[in-house]
Amino acid sequence: MARHLYSCPLRWSDMDAFGHVNNAVFLRYLEEARIDFIHRMAPGEGNSSFTGGSVVARHEIDYLRPLVHRPEPVTVETWVTKVGAASMTVSYEIKDEQQTYVRATTVVVPVDLSTGRPRRVTAEEKEILKGFLDEPADGSAEEAVAA
């Protein structure tokens, strides 16, 4: 299945006192990649898929090795590991050609902006998300699409 690739620059301000990317900054990298991913899936004018808001219900991050500042960006691979009736699980790897620094997942819940309430994932959104459905990086069998 397809994975979305996002080239994420490292900023000097991302570093902590120990000279590597601060753990909280990785959340911003994931957010940038996820927003880029969702906006690229939006089919365009006249289609309401992925145009409403969404909220993060959960993050899970495994920090595998330190990432130090450098001029080259890292790649954030993004894909979908689960599509539920009212949520989706997005998985990521932050990496370069030599190694993986972070593996993470985020549970995202779409919301109706007019009411501020969670909404169901539409059939059209589920169909689009299926194109990015793959196993989690750890190989567990979480892959699923709810009817």
N, C-alpha and C positions, 0 to 999 in steps of 0.2 A: 504494500500500500504506500501511498504518497506521504511524505513528511515535508512539512513547511520548514524552510531554512531562513533564518534571520541573522544577519551580520551585525553583531553588537559591539560598538566601540567601547574601550575601557577609558574611563576618565580619571584624571589624577585625583580628583576628589572622592573616587570610589575606594581609595586605599585607607586602611586603618593604621594605627600606630605600629603594627608589626610588618607593614609593607606589602600586604596582600589585600585583595578585594574583601571588604567587610561582609560578614554573613548576611546582613540585612539588605545590602545592595543587590545581592543575587535575586531578591524578590522583584526589584525594579527591572532587572534584565528579563525575568520571566514575564513580567507585565508587558514590557515593550514587545516581546516576541508574540505573546498571546493576542495583543491588540492588532499587531500587524497581520497575524494569521486570520483572525476573525474578519478584519476589514477586507482582506483579499478574497475571502470566501463569499462576501456579500455580492450577489449576482448583478446588482445595478439598479438603475432607475425603474420604478414601477413594481419592484419586488420588495416585500417587507422583511425577508429573511435576514436575520442578524442585524437589523437596524435599531432594535430596542436596546434597552440597557441590560446589564448583567452585573451580578455581584459574585464575589469569591466567597464560597462557603468553607473551603478548607485548602490549606497548603501542606504538602509533605515534601521535605527536602533532605537529600542525602548529600553531604559535603564530602567529596571523595579525595580532593587534594587542593592545596592552596593555589590561588591564581594571583600572580604578581603583575604589576603594571607593565605594559609594553605597548608599542605603537600599533600592533596588529590587532584587529578585532577577534572576538571569539564567535563561534557559530552556535546559535541556539536552535536545535532541532525540535520541532513541535509536531505532535500528532495526537489523535484521539484514541483513548483506550476503553471508553464506555460512554454510551449515550442512553440516558434514562428518559423517563416520561417528562421530567422537569429539571434535568441537570445533564451536564456532560463532564467527563473527566478528561483533562488534557495532560499529557505527559511531555516531559522535556529532557534533553541532555544539553548541557553547556560544555562545549568541547572545542578542540582545535584538531589539527591533523595528527598530533602525537598522543593526546590523552583526553580523557573526560574528567571534568572538574566537579560537575554537579549532575545529579539525577533528581527529578522532582515531578510531582503531580499537583494539579489544582482541580478542585471541583468547582465548576462554574454554574450558576443558576441564572437563567434569563428572567428578566423582570419586565413588567408592563410599566413604562415610564409614567403613564397617566394616573395609575393607581398606586404605584410603588410596591406592588405585590408580585410575588413569583408567578411565572406563567409556564405553560407547557412548551416543550420543544415541538415546533411544528413538523408535520410530515415532510415538508420540503427541506427544512433544516436538517432533519435526520438523514435524508437522502444525500445531501451535500456532505455531511459529516462522515458518512460511510466511506467516502473516498479517502479519508484520512485515518480510518480505523485500523489499528495495528496493536500488537501486543505491547504491554509495558516493557520498559528496558530490562527489568529483572527477569523477564520471560514467564511471569505468572500468567495464568489464564483468566484475566479479568475482562477480556474482550467481550463486549456484548452490546446489543441494541435492543432496547425495550420497545415493545409494540405500542 
